[in-house]
Amino acid sequence: MPVPSYQTLMLPVLKLIGEGHETIPSCLEPLRREFGLTQDEFEELLPSGKQTLLANRAHWARNYMSQAGLVEAIKRGHYRLTVDGDDLLANPPDELNAAFLRNYEPFLEFLQRSASTKEGGLSGPQQTDKSSDAATPEDLMAKSHREIEALLRNELLEAVLSVSPAQFEQLIVDLLVAMGYGGGDPAMGKSIGKSGDGGIDGVINEDALGLDAVYVQAKRYDPANKVGRPDIQKFVGSLTGESATKGVFVTTSGFSREAQDYISRVQQRIVLIDGERLAKLMIQHGVGVRARAQYVIRSIDEDYFPERET
């Protein structure tokens, strides 16, 4: 039989994770046996040649279930069931698919995020299967691209949360340099870590003599633990001690309303970057990600085919 779709794989993958298969690679052989795949089908590769079709679809199945809150990461690449995942397996549906996952609020929130426009607004909820029938191929590709990037943002935050504090601080410095701060020269940025004075984790010199600099604070917090006003006040105090006028406060979680209101009343220019924006910036500037595949859409070159004179 052909390799099952990622939606067909959802329930089997969920069951395997529940049985102790913490990684997707460990699920592949049991999936091959369950679906009776031949060796050729089991080893069939994507057009890129970099991953098997079965592994790719199993990863997508796990990814979607993670967005629904049925599966959670233990550490990078290792997963377990959540309470909701356990409850679902106790009374499994006849079919587990993307439509069923809409019963879970986290999945609906994910769909909203994946429908975000490039400018960061929302273009509305994802199209239903019925409305997708009327979509053009380019519409479908754009929709798929948004979904892939939304999943990647979540995976990036999982990866960032798994690194050490020192690695996280260096990541933020690398990102700001990639964004053009310090003239884009890695030598102009450095992480300070535990040697930092008063909670400053990194500094990027904007000129060769270090007369102008951007100071960085990086907090690797659980998404549910928002940065509050006291943390921002401490950072402002550190900037004042350095006679600094510019600072960037980055967290993997978010900021409380009090923290956001506070920075509008201080003299220093402080930019707050939450987890969602951090992941978007990492993708945009190629930090911690790499291109896996590229698709080129071609159209007729009208200049090459001039209109025939009548």
Residue pairs with C-beta under 8 A, 6 or more apart in sequence:
1 35
1 36
1 37
1 41
2 41
3 35
3 37
3 41
3 44
3 53
3 54
3 57
4 35
4 57
5 57
6 57
6 58
6 60
6 61
6 64
7 61
7 96
7 97
7 98
9 31
9 57
9 58
9 61
10 61
10 64
10 65
10 96
10 97
11 92
11 93
11 95
11 96
12 27
12 30
12 31
12 34
13 24
13 27
13 31
13 58
13 61
13 62
13 65
14 65
14 70
14 71
14 81
14 85
14 88
14 89
14 96
15 89
15 92
16 26
16 27
16 30
16 31
17 27
17 62
17 71
17 79
17 80
17 81
17 85
18 81
18 85
18 86
18 89
21 27
21 30
22 74
22 78
22 79
22 80
23 77
23 78
23 79
24 55
24 58
24 59
24 62
24 77
25 55
27 58
28 42
28 52
28 54
28 55
28 58
31 37
31 54
31 58
32 42
32 54
37 54
41 54
42 52
42 54
43 52
44 52
44 53
44 54
45 51
45 52
45 53
46 52
46 53
46 56
46 293
47 293
48 292
48 293
50 292
62 71
62 79
63 151
63 154
63 155
64 98
64 101
64 107
65 71
65 85
65 101
66 72
66 73
66 79
66 154
67 101
67 106
67 107
67 110
67 151
67 154
68 84
68 101
68 104
68 106
68 107
68 110
69 82
69 84
69 85
69 104
69 106
69 107
70 81
70 82
70 84
70 85
70 88
70 101
70 104
71 79
71 80
71 81
71 82
71 85
72 79
72 80
72 81
72 82
73 79
73 158
73 162
74 80
75 162
76 158
76 159
76 162
81 89
84 104
88 96
93 100
99 129
101 107
102 108
102 111
110 150
110 154
111 125
111 126
112 122
112 125
113 150
113 153
113 276
114 126
114 146
114 147
114 149
114 150
114 151
115 122
115 123
115 124
115 125
115 126
115 146
116 122
116 123
116 146
116 150
117 123
120 280
126 143
126 147
127 135
127 143
132 140
132 143
135 143
138 297
141 295
141 297
149 283
152 279
152 283
152 289
153 276
153 279
153 280
153 283
154 279
156 279
156 282
156 283
156 288
156 289
157 223
157 252
157 275
157 278
157 279
159 288
160 168
160 171
160 220
160 252
160 278
160 279
160 288
161 220
161 222
161 252
163 171
163 220
165 193
165 220
166 191
166 193
168 218
168 220
168 252
169 191
169 192
169 193
169 201
169 202
169 216
169 218
170 191
170 202
171 287
171 288
172 191
172 201
172 202
172 216
172 218
172 248
172 250
173 189
173 190
173 191
173 202
173 204
173 216
174 186
174 189
174 287
175 278
175 281
175 282
175 285
175 287
176 182
176 189
176 202
176 204
176 214
176 216
176 248
177 184
177 185
177 186
177 188
177 189
177 204
178 184
178 285
178 286
178 287
179 281
179 285
181 188
181 189
181 204
181 206
181 214
182 188
182 189
182 204
182 205
182 206
182 214
183 206
188 204
188 205
188 206
189 202
189 203
189 204
189 205
190 202
190 203
190 204
191 201
191 202
192 200
192 201
192 202
192 203
193 201
196 202
197 238
197 241
197 242
198 234
198 237
198 238
198 241
199 217
199 234
199 235
199 238
200 215
200 216
200 217
200 235
200 238
200 239
200 242
201 216
201 217
201 218
202 215
202 216
202 218
203 213
203 214
203 215
203 216
204 213
204 214
204 216
205 212
205 213
206 212
206 213
206 214
212 246
213 244
213 246
214 246
214 247
214 248
215 238
215 239
215 242
215 244
215 246
215 247
215 248
216 247
216 248
216 249
216 250
217 231
217 235
217 238
217 247
217 248
217 249
217 250
218 250
218 251
219 227
219 231
219 249
219 250
219 251
219 252
219 253
220 251
220 252
221 227
221 251
221 252
221 253
222 252
222 253
223 252
223 253
223 254
223 275
224 253
225 253
226 253
226 254
226 255
226 256
226 259
227 249
227 251
227 253
227 254
227 255
227 256
227 259
228 256
228 258
228 259
229 256
229 258
229 259
229 262
231 249
231 259
232 249
232 255
232 259
232 262
232 263
232 270
233 262
235 247
235 249
235 270
236 247
236 266
236 268
236 270
239 245
239 247
239 268
239 270
240 268
244 268
245 267
245 268
245 269
246 268
246 269
246 270
247 268
247 269
247 270
247 271
248 270
248 271
248 273
249 270
249 271
249 272
249 273
250 273
250 278
251 273
251 274
251 275
251 278
252 275
252 278
253 274
253 275
254 274
254 275
254 276
255 272
255 274
259 272
260 272
263 270
263 272
273 281
281 287
282 288
282 289
283 289
